[in-house]
């Protein structure tokens, strides 16, 4: 019997095994590359949605005067797009505390808010007073709005502004996320004068302020433009609430914020 014939099948089996291993390595390398590429795309997408705040970007804000413009009760079909145009033109970011009912009525505006790098927060479904609601009803308002915002934008809010700024121990326990109030109340809902709203900001503003406005009233639109132009000339940078707190305090805690110093 030929000895070479005895070992030939073993060589064939070995060759097949090596070929299979080679193919597996190629598949593994391809998947690693694919996953890395997917991760890169996802990271860029999340960054556009205002979710990713890199340490590099936070470092760039060190030593700078920062302000967070916040808008309640939207989105509004008329005034929110006008505000977004101004913010885009001025390369400034803001935070919008959204009513779930208005998000349902204007999903495309909500999507634009997120796509342009602004932050969205929960402002309840229909602005009921939390102090007058049971624990279950408060939770329902929060959950319903979070679910609506996530369904429309893919983003689940990680902050809330309670209707009317109401905060009690009961509300804090139920909410279980940072509650964002304000340091400057422009009272823009009480006037049609953009100058009055603007002056209410300029008379008090300082580094780290959170400013309250409403994107459901016309006075805040022109006042926003005036405020950004003036404060930018004084070296201020307009950021989201999330960025403001991280830049000033290094972390976000489950507490009530009126400003960040």
N, C-alpha and C positions, 0 to 999 in steps of 0.2 A: 504493500500500500504506500502511496506517495504521502510523505509527511507534510509536504506543502499543502496538499488538499485538505488535511485535517485542520490546519490553522487558518485556512482561507475564510471559512464562515465566521470565525472569531474576529478576523480583521474587518469583515463586512459589518458585523454588529457594532464593533468599536467605531467604525466610520459613521454609522448611522447615529450612534449616541453623540459623537462629536458634532455632527451636523445639527442634531436637535438642540444641543447646548448652544451652538452658534446662533441658531434662529431665536432661541429664548433670550440670549443676550441682546440681540438686535431689537427684539420686541420691547425688552426692558428699557433700553436706551431711548427708544422712540417714545415710550410712555413718559419717561422722565422729562424729555424735552417738551413733550406735549403739555404735561402738567405744569411745567415751569412757564410755558407760554401762556397757558390758560390763567395761571395765577397772576402773571403780569397784567393780562387784560383785565382780570377781575379787580386787581389793585387800582388800575387806572380808572376803571368804571366807578369803583367806590369812592375814589378821590374826587371824581367829578360830582358825585352825589353828596359831597361834603361830609362823608363818614370818616375817611382816613385823614387824620391830622398828624403829619410826620413830625418827629422831633426836630428835624432840620428846619421845617417851617416855623416851629415854635421858637427855635433858637434865633431865627431872624427877627423875631418880634421883641426880643429882650431889650429892655431899655427904651422901648417906644411907648408913646401914649396911645392907649387903645380905648375904643368905645364900641359898645354893642347896641345897634339899633334893633328894636323889636317891634313887631306889628301883630296886633291881636284881631281875631274875629273873621279873618278871611278864609279862603281867597274870595276877593270881590271881582266880579267880571270886568269892571271898568278901572278901578283904581290900582288893583294889584299889578296888572300888566304895565301900567304907567310907572309904578315904583320900580318894577324889575328893569324897565328900560333905563331909568336913572341910575340904578345900582350897577348895571352893566356898563353904562357909559363912564361911570366914575370908578370902575374897577373896585367896588366895595361889596362886602358881604353883610348879610343881615340874618335875623332869625324871625321866622313866622310861626306864631302860635295859632294853630288851625282848629276851626270848628269842624267836627266830622260832617255835619249837615251841609256846610258850604263846600267841603271837599267833594262830597257826592255830586253837588250841583256844578262844580267847575274842576273836574279832574285834570283837564289839560293844563290849567294854570298851575295846579299843584305840582304836576310833573315838571313844568318849566322851572318852578322855584328850586326843586331839587337838582335838576339838570344843570342849572347855572351856579351850583355850589353853595346855595344858602341852606341854613339849617331849618328843619321843621320840628315843632314841638306840639304837644297835646294841649288843647284848650277846652276840652270836653266836647260832647256831641252837639248840644244846643244851648249852652250857656246857662244852665240852671244853677241856682245857688246851692253849693255843696252843703252848706250848713243846714239847709232845709231838707236834705235828702237822707235816706237811710244808708247804711254802709253798703248794702247790696246795690242800691241805685247809683251810688257814687262809683263803685267798681264797674258797673255796667256802662256808665258814661265814658269811663277811661278806656275800658277794653274795646268797646264798640268803635271809638275813635281811632285807637291804635290799629285795630284790624282794618279799618277803612284806609288809613294812610299807608299801611304796609301793602295792601292790595293794589293801590293806585301807583305807588312809587317804588315799592320794594324795600322801603326804609321804615323801621319801627322807631318811633320817637323815644328818646332816652331822657327827656325832660318834659315837665309840664308847667303851665301857668294856670292856676286854678281860676275859674270865673270870679271876677271882682277882686282877685287877689286874696281870697279868703283862705286862711290857714289856721287850723286848730290841731291839737294833738291827734284827734280822731282822723282828720283829713290826712295828716302826714303819715300816719300808720297805713291807711288804706292805699294812698298814692304810691308809696314805696319807690319813689324816684326823686331826683332833685327838683325842687319847686323854685321856679324863677320868677321873682317879683321885679322890682325896679327901684332905681335911685332917683330918676327924674320922670315925673308924670306930666306930659305936655298938655293934657286935657284937650286934645285936638277934637274930641267929640262935642265940645262945648262952643266951638267957634268955627267960622268960615274963613278966618284970617290966618293966612300962612305966616305972616310976620309975627303974629302973637304966639303961634306955636314955636317958631324959630327963636324968638326972644326968651321963651320959657326954657329952652335948652341952653342957649348961650349964657344966660344969667347964672347957671348952676354947674355947667358941665366941668368935669375933671377926669383925669386918667382913671380908667377902670369902671366908668359908669355904665349902667344898663338903662336905656331910654325907652319909655313906653309910648307907642303910638298905635293907631288903628288904620289898617289899610281898607277901611270901609268909609272913610271920610275924606273929602277933597283937600282939606287944609294940610293934611300930612304929606301930600305928594310934593307940592312946591316947597314946603318947609324942609323936607328931606333933602332936596337938591341944594337949597341954600345952606343947610347945616353941613352937608358933606363938603361943599366947596370951601366954606369958611374954615372948618376944622382941619381939613387936609392942608390948607395953607399954614396952619399952626403946627403941623407935624403929626396930627392924629392919623391913626389907621383904623378903619372900620372892619370889625371882625364879627363872627358869630359868637353867641354866648358861650358855646362849648370851647371855642378857641380862646376867648377872653379868660375864662376860668383856668384853663390849662396853662396859658402863658403867664398868668399872674400868680397862680397858687400851686401849679405843678400837678394837681390831681382834682378830680371832681368827686365830691362827697354827697351822700344822700341827706341833704340838708336844704335850708332855704337860703337863696341868694338874692341880694338886692344890688350888689355890685361885686367887683373882684379887684382887690388892691394887692 
